[in-house]
Amino acid sequence: MPRNRRREHSMALYEAILELKDLDQCRRFFEDLCAATELETMEQRFDVAELLLDDEVYTEIAKKTSASSATISRVNRMLNFGTGCLPEVIRERKKREAGTPEAASPDGKNDGEVS
């Protein structure tokens, strides 16, 4: 297949991720699947995204994460023009960490919901 031709996405990877039982298994799964540099890159981009959503300035983000201005800019573009999923996930995670009642729990149920 020519390099410039995109292949159809395989859903198997995403389905496997949804099957992971806990944080430790998730971490081990990605350590097996990805090279150390790939994981470091994804972790750094996630950290940059969190800081951008906290309204940190580029120079502070670069100091805190060692990310280049190009990486910070790329993550900022993704936050502004991407699917919207990453900012949503980060905001929900922060709500859970803060104990905000309206935050959804990891099982998808609303923690503050009365049945």
Backbone as JSON, one array per atom type, in Angstrom:
{
  "sequence": "MPRNRRREHSMALYEAILELKDLDQCRRFFEDLCAATELETMEQRFDVAELLLDDEVYTEIAKKTSASSATISRVNRMLNFGTGCLPEVIRERKKREAGTPEAASPDGKNDGEVS",
  "N": [[0.85, -1.18, 0.0], [0.64, 2.21, -0.87], [2.46, 4.8, 0.83], [1.18, 7.29, 1.21], [-1.48, 6.76, 1.15], [-4.32, 6.44, 3.05], [-5.32, 3.97, 5.36], [-8.22, 2.06, 6.3], [-9.5, 2.6, 9.56], [-8.82, 0.34, 12.15], [-11.0, -1.02, 14.42], [-10.38, -2.69, 16.45], [-8.23, -2.1, 18.22], [-9.24, 0.09, 19.71], [-11.47, -1.08, 20.85], [-10.2, -2.99, 22.43], [-8.9, -1.32, 24.26], [-11.08, -0.32, 25.66], [-11.73, -2.58, 27.06], [-9.89, -2.87, 29.08], [-9.05, -3.45, 32.49], [-8.15, -1.94, 34.74], [-6.14, 0.86, 35.98], [-3.45, 0.04, 36.22], [-3.33, -2.2, 34.47], [-3.92, -0.88, 32.11], [-1.73, 0.89, 31.87], [0.36, -1.03, 31.57], [-0.49, -2.27, 29.2], [-0.2, -0.19, 27.3], [2.56, 0.19, 27.56], [3.48, -2.19, 26.49], [2.51, -1.98, 23.89], [3.46, 0.44, 22.76], [6.44, 2.27, 21.83], [8.86, 3.57, 24.13], [9.41, 6.28, 23.63], [7.18, 7.02, 22.16], [5.13, 6.82, 24.07], [6.03, 8.76, 25.89], [5.77, 11.03, 24.3], [2.96, 11.13, 23.91], [2.13, 11.39, 26.59], [3.33, 13.83, 27.23], [1.98, 15.56, 25.45], [-0.61, 15.33, 26.49], [-0.22, 16.45, 29.04], [0.48, 19.05, 28.25], [-1.93, 19.81, 27.04], [-3.64, 19.83, 29.28], [-2.5, 21.97, 30.73], [-2.8, 24.08, 28.9], [-5.59, 24.23, 28.87], [-5.9, 25.14, 31.41], [-5.28, 27.71, 31.08], [-2.57, 28.41, 31.04], [0.45, 30.08, 30.02], [2.45, 29.85, 27.02], [5.28, 29.94, 27.55], [5.49, 29.16, 30.24], [4.35, 26.63, 30.09], [6.21, 25.35, 28.45], [8.42, 25.38, 30.18], [7.47, 23.76, 32.28], [6.9, 21.3, 31.04], [8.85, 20.7, 29.18], [8.21, 20.78, 26.54], [8.35, 21.69, 23.1], [7.82, 24.88, 21.47], [6.54, 24.43, 19.09], [5.25, 21.96, 19.53], [3.51, 22.69, 21.6], [1.96, 24.56, 20.26], [0.83, 22.89, 18.3], [-0.73, 21.18, 19.9], [-2.45, 23.08, 20.96], [-3.81, 23.89, 18.64], [-5.12, 21.5, 18.07], [-6.8, 21.35, 20.31], [-8.47, 23.47, 19.78], [-9.5, 22.96, 17.21], [-9.95, 20.28, 16.91], [-11.66, 17.15, 17.55], [-12.9, 17.64, 19.96], [-13.01, 15.88, 21.99], [-10.75, 15.35, 23.69], [-10.45, 17.76, 25.33], [-12.9, 17.57, 26.66], [-12.63, 15.14, 28.07], [-10.47, 15.78, 29.75], [-11.57, 17.89, 31.26], [-13.68, 16.54, 32.59], [-12.21, 14.7, 34.05], [-10.81, 16.4, 35.77], [-12.95, 17.45, 37.22], [-13.82, 15.13, 38.56], [-11.54, 14.62, 40.1], [-11.61, 16.84, 41.74], [-13.84, 16.31, 43.12], [-16.34, 17.18, 42.34], [-19.82, 17.08, 42.31], [-21.4, 16.89, 39.9], [-19.81, 15.65, 38.09], [-19.19, 12.99, 35.89], [-18.81, 9.57, 36.71], [-16.16, 7.09, 36.2], [-17.54, 4.88, 35.19], [-19.47, 5.91, 33.66], [-21.81, 6.76, 34.81], [-23.66, 9.31, 36.43], [-22.27, 10.75, 39.22], [-23.68, 12.24, 41.1], [-26.26, 11.55, 40.76], [-29.58, 10.62, 41.55], [-31.28, 7.64, 42.03]],
  "CA": [[0.0, 0.0, 0.0], [1.45, 3.44, -0.9], [2.53, 5.48, 2.13], [0.27, 8.43, 1.32], [-2.87, 6.29, 1.13], [-4.79, 6.1, 4.4], [-6.07, 2.73, 5.46], [-9.37, 2.12, 7.2], [-9.17, 2.4, 10.96], [-9.23, -0.9, 12.79], [-11.65, -0.74, 15.7], [-9.92, -3.67, 17.43], [-7.42, -1.43, 19.24], [-10.11, 0.9, 20.57], [-12.28, -2.03, 21.62], [-9.31, -3.58, 23.44], [-8.68, -0.31, 25.3], [-12.29, -0.29, 26.48], [-11.78, -3.82, 27.85], [-8.88, -2.86, 30.14], [-9.72, -3.56, 33.78], [-7.76, -0.92, 35.71], [-5.06, 1.74, 35.58], [-2.21, -0.73, 36.07], [-3.4, -2.96, 33.23], [-3.87, 0.11, 31.03], [-0.34, 1.32, 31.75], [1.13, -2.14, 31.03], [-0.94, -2.45, 27.82], [0.46, 0.81, 26.46], [4.0, -0.07, 27.57], [3.7, -3.27, 25.53], [2.11, -1.57, 22.54], [4.17, 1.62, 22.25], [7.83, 2.53, 22.2], [8.96, 4.52, 25.25], [9.33, 7.65, 23.12], [5.78, 7.27, 21.77], [4.39, 7.08, 25.3], [6.48, 10.05, 26.41], [5.17, 12.05, 23.45], [1.53, 11.22, 24.22], [2.01, 11.92, 27.95], [3.68, 15.24, 27.17], [0.88, 16.27, 24.8], [-1.71, 15.37, 27.44], [0.15, 17.45, 30.04], [0.37, 20.36, 27.59], [-3.36, 20.1, 26.88], [-4.16, 20.22, 30.6], [-2.01, 23.3, 31.07], [-3.47, 25.04, 28.01], [-6.97, 24.39, 29.34], [-5.8, 25.92, 32.64], [-4.88, 29.06, 30.64], [-1.14, 28.69, 31.22], [1.08, 30.67, 28.84], [3.38, 28.95, 26.35], [6.6, 29.88, 28.2], [5.36, 28.36, 31.46], [4.11, 25.24, 29.67], [7.5, 24.83, 27.98], [9.25, 25.13, 31.37], [6.91, 22.66, 33.08], [6.79, 20.04, 30.31], [9.96, 20.59, 28.22], [7.66, 20.72, 25.18], [8.75, 22.79, 22.22], [6.71, 25.77, 21.12], [5.81, 23.77, 17.99], [4.36, 20.97, 20.14], [2.46, 23.41, 22.33], [1.09, 25.13, 19.23], [0.1, 21.78, 17.68], [-1.75, 20.76, 20.87], [-3.44, 24.17, 21.04], [-4.62, 23.78, 17.43], [-5.98, 20.32, 18.25], [-7.83, 21.69, 21.29], [-9.39, 24.43, 19.16], [-10.08, 22.52, 15.95], [-10.06, 18.82, 16.89], [-13.0, 16.59, 17.76], [-13.46, 18.11, 21.22], [-13.02, 14.79, 22.97], [-9.69, 15.49, 24.69], [-10.81, 18.74, 26.35], [-14.02, 17.02, 27.43], [-12.09, 14.13, 28.98], [-9.65, 16.47, 30.75], [-12.46, 18.61, 32.18], [-14.38, 15.55, 33.42], [-11.21, 14.14, 34.97], [-10.56, 17.42, 36.8], [-14.14, 17.5, 38.08], [-13.77, 13.95, 39.43], [-10.46, 14.81, 41.07], [-12.04, 17.87, 42.68], [-15.01, 15.81, 43.84], [-17.53, 17.9, 41.91], [-20.91, 16.11, 42.19], [-21.96, 16.7, 38.56], [-18.87, 14.93, 37.23], [-19.52, 11.58, 35.63], [-17.84, 8.6, 37.2], [-15.57, 6.35, 35.08], [-18.47, 3.9, 34.61], [-20.42, 6.64, 32.81], [-22.98, 7.19, 35.56], [-23.5, 10.57, 37.11], [-22.04, 10.5, 40.64], [-24.66, 12.92, 41.92], [-27.58, 11.16, 40.29], [-30.39, 9.86, 42.47], [-32.07, 6.66, 41.29]],
  "C": [[0.89, 1.23, 0.0], [1.36, 4.17, 0.44], [1.5, 6.59, 2.28], [-1.2, 8.03, 1.32], [-3.27, 5.85, 2.54], [-5.57, 4.8, 4.37], [-7.26, 2.95, 6.39], [-8.9, 1.89, 8.62], [-9.66, 1.03, 11.43], [-9.82, -0.55, 14.14], [-11.14, -1.66, 16.8], [-9.11, -3.02, 18.55], [-8.31, -0.68, 20.23], [-11.02, 0.02, 21.43], [-11.45, -2.67, 22.73], [-9.07, -2.6, 24.58], [-9.89, -0.24, 26.22], [-12.42, -1.51, 27.39], [-10.8, -3.83, 29.03], [-9.55, -2.7, 31.5], [-9.4, -2.43, 34.76], [-6.57, -0.12, 35.19], [-3.76, 0.98, 35.35], [-2.21, -1.53, 34.77], [-3.32, -2.03, 32.02], [-2.43, 0.56, 30.79], [0.51, 0.23, 31.11], [0.79, -2.4, 29.55], [-0.21, -1.47, 26.9], [1.98, 0.66, 26.45], [4.35, -1.19, 26.6], [3.49, -2.81, 24.1], [3.0, -0.5, 21.94], [5.64, 1.63, 22.65], [7.82, 3.57, 23.32], [8.82, 5.96, 24.76], [7.91, 8.01, 22.68], [4.93, 7.59, 23.0], [4.76, 8.44, 25.88], [5.85, 11.19, 25.62], [3.69, 12.23, 23.77], [1.31, 11.82, 25.62], [2.3, 13.42, 27.97], [2.55, 16.06, 26.54], [-0.34, 16.38, 25.72], [-1.44, 16.43, 28.51], [0.02, 18.86, 29.48], [-1.09, 20.75, 27.45], [-3.98, 20.53, 28.2], [-3.76, 21.64, 30.95], [-2.63, 24.38, 30.18], [-4.91, 25.29, 28.47], [-7.03, 25.13, 30.68], [-5.33, 27.34, 32.37], [-3.44, 29.42, 30.98], [-0.59, 29.27, 29.92], [2.15, 29.71, 28.31], [4.71, 28.82, 27.1], [6.56, 29.04, 29.48], [5.14, 26.89, 31.13], [5.42, 24.61, 29.22], [8.41, 24.51, 29.16], [8.77, 23.89, 32.12], [6.97, 21.31, 32.37], [7.98, 19.74, 29.39], [9.46, 20.44, 26.79], [8.15, 21.92, 24.38], [7.55, 23.68, 21.94], [5.89, 25.18, 19.97], [4.83, 22.73, 18.54], [3.21, 21.65, 20.86], [1.46, 23.99, 21.34], [0.23, 24.05, 18.58], [-1.03, 21.31, 18.61], [-2.84, 21.82, 20.97], [-4.37, 24.14, 19.83], [-5.61, 22.62, 17.55], [-7.1, 20.63, 19.23], [-8.9, 22.6, 20.67], [-10.13, 23.88, 17.94], [-10.23, 21.0, 15.83], [-11.5, 18.38, 17.13], [-13.68, 17.11, 19.02], [-13.43, 17.07, 22.32], [-11.97, 14.99, 24.07], [-10.03, 16.56, 25.73], [-11.95, 18.27, 27.25], [-13.52, 16.03, 28.48], [-11.28, 14.8, 30.1], [-10.54, 17.21, 31.75], [-13.2, 17.66, 33.11], [-13.44, 14.96, 34.45], [-10.94, 15.12, 36.11], [-11.74, 17.54, 37.76], [-14.14, 16.33, 39.06], [-12.72, 14.12, 40.51], [-10.84, 15.83, 42.14], [-13.25, 17.44, 43.5], [-16.28, 16.55, 43.51], [-18.65, 16.91, 41.66], [-21.42, 15.88, 40.77], [-21.02, 15.97, 37.62], [-19.3, 13.49, 37.09], [-18.43, 10.7, 36.2], [-17.29, 7.82, 36.02], [-16.52, 5.34, 34.45], [-19.55, 4.56, 33.78], [-21.66, 7.1, 33.52], [-22.67, 8.5, 36.25], [-23.38, 10.31, 38.6], [-23.1, 11.12, 41.52], [-26.08, 12.52, 41.61], [-28.32, 10.33, 41.36], [-31.28, 8.92, 41.67], [-33.43, 6.5, 41.89]]
}
